[in-house]
Amino acid sequence: MILQAHLHSLCLLMLYLATGYGQEGKFSGPLKPMTFSIYEGQEPSQIIFQFKANPPAVTFELTGETDNIFMIEREGLLYCTRALDRETRSTHNLQVAALDANGIIVEGPVPITIEVKDINDNRPMFLQSKYEGSVRQNSRPGKPFLYVNATDLDDPATPNGQLYYQIVIQLPMINNVMYFQINNKTGAISLTREGSQELNPAKNPSYNLVISVKDMGGQSENSFSDTTSVDIIVTENIWKAPKPVEMVENSTDPHPIKITQVRWNDPGARYSLVDKEKLPRFPFSIDQEGDIYVTQPLDREEKDAYVFYAVAKDEYGKPLSYPLEIHVKVKDINDNPPTCPSPVTVFEVQENERLGNSIGTLTAHDRDEENTANSFLNYRIVEQTPKLPMDGLFLIQTYAGMLQLAKQSLKKQDTPQYNLTIEVSDKDFKTLCFVQINIIDINDQIPIFEKSDYGNLTLAEDTNVGSTILTIQATDADEPFTGSSKILYHIKKGDSEGRLGVDTDPHTNTGYVIIKKPLDFETAAVSNIVFKAENPEPLVFGVTYNASSFAKFTLIVTDVNEAPQFSQHVFQAKVSEDVAIGTKVGNVTAKDPEGLDISYSLRGDARGWLKIDHVTGEIFSVAPLDREAGSPYRVQVVATEVGGSSLSSVSEFHLILMDVNDNPPRLAKDYTGLFFCHPLSAPGSLIFEATDDDQHLFRGPHFTFSLGSGSLQNDWEVSKINGTHARLSTRHTDFEEREYVVLIRINDGGRPPLEGIVSLPVTFCSCVEGSCFRPAGRQTGIPTVGMAVGILLTTLLVIGIILAVVFIRIKKDKGKDNVESAQASEVKPLRS
């Protein structure tokens, strides 16, 4: 045994040396607290560390959670005798002490911690080989209704113990659509959006799912897995709209009154009502059991039906499903009496009305529900005033309310008016309505003109429209101010153009003949006008209009010389701006009412572009046209009658010029003052814009840009930014401090294409605070300093001379005044 022990120690020592554990500091060292990490499942006899003894220590002792796995040799070599298992013990807490020759502890014990590191050596296992659950149809997508759970003995903090759930099979699979989904991390099973919509227990009451679980987060081909079966029963959704509710209006029962209910599929739902109509008074409520109440009496006449929604939410306030539509119909009771259409209903009846003819219909109203016994009305005449020539002259249809003449025709001279009291009733209420019947005269008299011929009337053709030219009069013997006596005048002959009209005075039946359209000598010099006088009411049977209702007069229109008339107020033509000189660009037409010849001329041809044929009115170009100078080009055309009074009229001629590409591109503005600060530290650039005067489409111009000379290419380059802008850039920094003139070629790409070469002056100069600094030098026209001093001295000398002359002149004038004053005092007479 001793020999075997020595051999074992020798083998470990050789292994220790062979594996490099003898290296001082890394795999060996003094006795001190240490922590080692070792993967589970490794080969046995694995050397962990070599502790070095310090005299007087000669041997080591190991205690603690060795589990007969960890050993230490006398020389201090710590090793394990078999493979570790993290799932059995993940941490071994050991103590190592150094002993002397007598077995007495001289150092330690010190703690030694062995951490067992995990390897993926355990497969995940479902807690159940089969799961069962149920789900309501139309449940909210994503809300879990069942959980599957698996465990893995490996370290959950490492991928070895991280589980990944997945639905492998769904049976039945309808249209290749998954109705179920699983949370890959938690194993929570819920419906997909399609499942929420399509699950129907009547079609498929159950489903089977095969669910797999993998470790390594499902990301490794070497991961372990397990499967389980899930049977799911689909139950009917009880979240359904209740049947429509009927409520009797004006209920006297204590409120609130339960009228219906809704229930969510699971307990704990929170219910509320939503009034989509935004009523000022919403008379419904719901409790947290899902019972719906009406909170106050309803009035059908105020509102006969209500539509609102019931909503179920979870504890977080999220809707559990779609809202349910609740319908409440308010049932009618007979709580409204009939009402009359007006305080007094007035009818008219002609005095020759036949028996049985309708006089009118009394239509009463009832606010109760239509087409029910509550609103079914009966009519009855309870009194007739006066009872002349007898009572019972009228009858009324019991249910329709139509009044009829019952016994004899009426005469206005007997009684011009009757008053009826009519009782209108439903099954519970009665109302009295009042009807007034006026007897009106029958239209048995025709209008008669006071004279049949109003003679001749002569008018100039330029008489103003609206002028009253004649007064006519007819009379009617029927009752005044009724439709039987009112007279309307109509022109029956002689005015096919509708130039005349007749207005009637409603009080006197006088007719006023007025001019409605201009008179025209050339088309109607003489017109024989015939009037007819009629009533708006039809004549009674057997009476007809005769010659007494007709009258005439002769209208004679005299000629007035009128100016020519153009066929249009504005004439318009369109031509290209590059048409050849002499091209016809348009024409105008005018006509003289008297048939005279017309001569045409132009007025306002400021650019001298046009001429007109004096006879035909054709207009021609006589000079090059230019759209950019003005389009449309507007001139006036004058038409003058030849002979007569030489009257004329004016019309407009507008010539629209269509653009052609005839303007080369140019710079959009003056680009003087462009500069770069000298010397350049890096290549620089400037942006410029081009334009031309031609018309462009909505896209705008599309210019291309290039250098105007090949000699510039070593120093400059041009790049296009867009259709109108380009960038001029320097190719290097080695420029002199002076001005450079850069030629730019701009092409417009038109049809035909035109191009222009423009100059961009660019100055390289010293800069002060970002501005170009140019020393002032002598320029033409500016005097030198010496010249400026001479000019200043000369100016001062002239001013001095002028001041001296003024001073001397003032002094001389003052002496002269003194002499004159003295002479005047000598001859002044004395006063006594």
DAKAFEN-V838567 format. One record per run of one state. SS is the DSSP state (H for helix, E for strand, L for the rest). FROM is the first residue (numbers start at 0). TO is the last residue. If there is no record, write none. Layout:
# DAKAFEN-V838567
ss: <SS;SS>
from: <FROM;FROM>
to: <TO;TO>
This chain:
# DAKAFEN-V838567
ss: <L;H;L;E;L;E;L;E;L;E;L;E;L;E;L;E;L;E;L;E;L;E;L;E;L;E;L;E;L;H;L;E;L;E;L;E;L;E;L;E;L;H;L;E;L;H;L;E;L;E;L;E;L;E;L;E;L;E;L;E;L;E;L;E;L;E;L;E;L;E;L;E;L;H;L;E;L;E;L;E;L;E;L;E;L;E;L;E;L;E;L;E;L;E;L;E;L;E;L;H;E;L;E;L;E;L;E;L;E;L;E;L;E;L;E;L;H;L;E;L;E;L;E;L;E;L;E;L;E;L;H;L;E;L;E;L;E;L;E;L;E;L;H;L>
from: <0;1;18;23;24;27;30;33;39;45;52;58;64;69;72;76;80;90;99;104;117;124;126;129;136;145;147;149;151;158;161;163;171;173;174;176;177;179;182;187;191;192;198;205;214;215;218;224;235;244;248;256;261;269;274;283;286;290;294;304;313;318;319;323;331;338;339;344;350;357;361;364;365;372;375;377;385;393;396;401;405;416;425;429;440;447;449;452;460;467;475;487;493;499;504;509;515;525;534;546;549;558;564;566;569;576;583;587;589;591;597;603;609;612;617;621;626;629;632;641;647;658;665;667;673;677;684;691;703;707;709;712;715;720;724;730;738;747;754;768;770;773;784;826>
to: <0;17;22;23;26;29;32;38;44;51;57;63;68;71;75;79;89;98;103;116;123;125;128;135;144;146;148;150;157;160;162;170;172;173;175;176;178;181;186;190;191;197;204;213;214;217;223;234;243;247;255;260;268;273;282;285;289;293;303;312;317;318;322;330;337;338;343;349;356;360;363;364;371;374;376;384;392;395;400;404;415;424;428;439;446;448;451;459;466;474;486;492;498;503;508;514;524;533;545;548;557;563;565;568;575;582;586;588;590;596;602;608;611;616;620;625;628;631;640;646;657;664;666;672;676;683;690;702;706;708;711;714;719;723;729;737;746;753;767;769;772;783;825;831>
